[in-house]
Amino acid sequence: MQDSHLIRMGNQIAIFFESFPDQQEALRELALHLKKFWPPQMRRALLSLLDTGQGEQAHRLLVSAVQMHRDLLE
């Protein structure tokens, strides 16, 4: 899967969870969504993109969710 496609899909999910009034809940739910619906290969690819600075187009909520709940996604 192309890197830009992963970021675009992650951003779409982040935009949905951005509407949650509780940001901590939004971050947790976003990470849980990725864990539940993305296979490990996709999650590892996303983590790698963000770790290497290639995810500059990533939504701030996506980046924060990955940082805060990394252990869940690995």
VMD Tcl script that draws the C-alpha trace (Angstrom):
set ca {
  {0.00 0.00 0.00}
  {1.28 3.46 -0.87}
  {2.41 5.68 1.96}
  {0.15 8.53 0.86}
  {-2.83 6.17 0.93}
  {-2.10 5.16 4.54}
  {-1.86 8.78 5.63}
  {-5.03 9.71 3.74}
  {-6.97 6.84 5.32}
  {-5.61 7.67 8.78}
  {-6.53 11.31 8.30}
  {-10.11 10.41 7.34}
  {-10.44 8.41 10.55}
  {-8.90 11.25 12.57}
  {-11.37 13.74 11.11}
  {-14.25 11.56 12.29}
  {-12.87 11.28 15.83}
  {-12.04 15.01 15.91}
  {-15.75 15.63 16.53}
  {-15.60 13.89 19.94}
  {-15.96 16.46 22.73}
  {-13.40 14.65 24.92}
  {-10.03 14.70 23.15}
  {-8.55 11.95 25.33}
  {-11.45 9.69 24.40}
  {-10.99 10.61 20.74}
  {-7.30 9.66 20.85}
  {-8.03 6.36 22.56}
  {-10.89 5.49 20.21}
  {-8.85 6.40 17.14}
  {-6.06 4.07 18.26}
  {-8.57 1.32 19.04}
  {-10.11 1.73 15.60}
  {-6.70 1.30 13.96}
  {-6.00 -1.75 16.12}
  {-9.36 -3.33 15.31}
  {-9.63 -2.61 11.59}
  {-6.07 -2.24 10.28}
  {-3.92 -5.36 9.92}
  {-0.54 -5.34 11.70}
  {1.31 -4.63 8.43}
  {-0.64 -1.41 7.89}
  {-0.15 -0.30 11.48}
  {3.60 -0.98 11.30}
  {3.84 0.95 8.03}
  {2.02 3.93 9.57}
  {4.29 3.88 12.63}
  {7.34 3.74 10.39}
  {6.11 6.68 8.30}
  {5.54 8.81 11.37}
  {8.84 7.73 12.98}
  {10.87 8.69 9.92}
  {9.17 12.04 9.41}
  {7.45 11.00 6.20}
  {4.00 11.63 7.63}
  {4.13 15.41 7.46}
  {0.63 15.41 5.96}
  {-0.76 13.40 8.89}
  {-3.62 14.96 10.86}
  {-2.53 16.19 14.29}
  {-5.03 13.89 15.99}
  {-3.65 10.86 14.16}
  {-0.11 11.73 15.20}
  {-1.16 12.29 18.82}
  {-3.13 9.04 18.97}
  {-0.18 7.07 17.64}
  {2.20 8.73 20.10}
  {-0.07 8.24 23.12}
  {-1.20 4.69 22.31}
  {1.79 3.30 20.48}
  {1.95 0.20 22.68}
  {-1.58 -0.72 21.58}
  {-0.69 -0.37 17.90}
  {2.59 -2.32 17.90}
}
mol new
graphics top color blue
foreach p $ca { graphics top sphere $p radius 0.5 }
foreach p [lrange $ca 0 end-1] q [lrange $ca 1 end] { graphics top cylinder $p $q radius 0.2 }
display resetview
